[in-house]
Amino acid sequence: MGRIKTKLVKRITLALVRKHLNEFKPTFDENKPLIRQFANVENKKLRNIISGYVTRLMKNKERFI
């Protein structure tokens, strides 16, 4: 079992992925600066959770394509 993502994290992440789909990568370290650039999230922990969720979505996207 993994950690449960809140509605806030899912809402922000899905909006970012829809808007910037081609710019995100399947690695966490490459997505961290992109999240800082695209989203106005001041909290470091929340920014890292969003970046991790974006990474997970990008890895799943590659598996289904």
C-alpha positions as CSV (number, residue, x, y, z in Angstrom):
1,M,0.0,0.0,0.0
2,G,1.2,3.5,-0.8
3,R,0.5,6.9,0.7
4,I,-2.9,8.4,-0.1
5,K,-2.8,11.6,-2.0
6,T,-5.2,14.4,-0.9
7,K,-7.6,16.1,-3.2
8,L,-5.5,19.2,-3.2
9,V,-2.4,17.3,-4.5
10,K,-4.4,15.5,-7.1
11,R,-6.2,18.6,-8.4
12,I,-2.9,20.6,-8.7
13,T,-1.0,17.7,-10.3
14,L,-3.7,16.8,-12.8
15,A,-4.0,20.5,-13.9
16,L,-0.2,20.8,-14.3
17,V,0.0,17.5,-16.3
18,R,-2.8,18.5,-18.6
19,K,-1.2,21.9,-19.2
20,H,2.4,20.9,-19.5
21,L,2.3,17.2,-20.5
22,N,5.2,17.3,-23.0
23,E,7.6,19.0,-20.6
24,F,7.5,16.6,-17.6
25,K,9.9,13.7,-17.4
26,P,9.7,10.3,-15.8
27,T,12.3,11.2,-13.1
28,F,11.7,13.0,-9.8
29,D,14.8,15.1,-9.9
30,E,14.0,16.5,-13.4
31,N,10.4,17.3,-12.3
32,K,11.2,19.2,-9.1
33,P,12.5,22.4,-10.8
34,L,9.6,22.2,-13.3
35,I,7.0,22.2,-10.5
36,R,8.7,25.2,-8.9
37,Q,8.6,27.0,-12.3
38,F,4.9,26.1,-13.2
39,A,3.2,26.1,-9.8
40,N,3.2,28.7,-7.1
41,V,3.7,26.3,-4.2
42,E,5.7,27.8,-1.4
43,N,5.7,24.7,0.8
44,K,8.7,22.4,0.1
45,K,7.0,19.2,1.3
46,L,3.9,19.8,-0.8
47,R,6.0,20.7,-3.8
48,N,7.9,17.4,-3.4
49,I,4.7,15.4,-3.1
50,I,3.3,17.0,-6.3
51,S,6.6,16.3,-8.1
52,G,6.5,12.6,-7.0
53,Y,2.9,12.3,-8.1
54,V,3.7,13.8,-11.5
55,T,6.6,11.4,-11.8
56,R,4.3,8.5,-11.1
57,L,1.8,9.6,-13.7
58,M,4.6,10.0,-16.3
59,K,5.9,6.5,-15.6
60,N,2.4,5.1,-15.9
61,K,1.9,7.0,-19.2
62,E,5.0,5.4,-20.7
63,R,3.8,1.9,-19.7
64,F,0.5,2.3,-21.5
65,I,1.8,3.9,-24.7
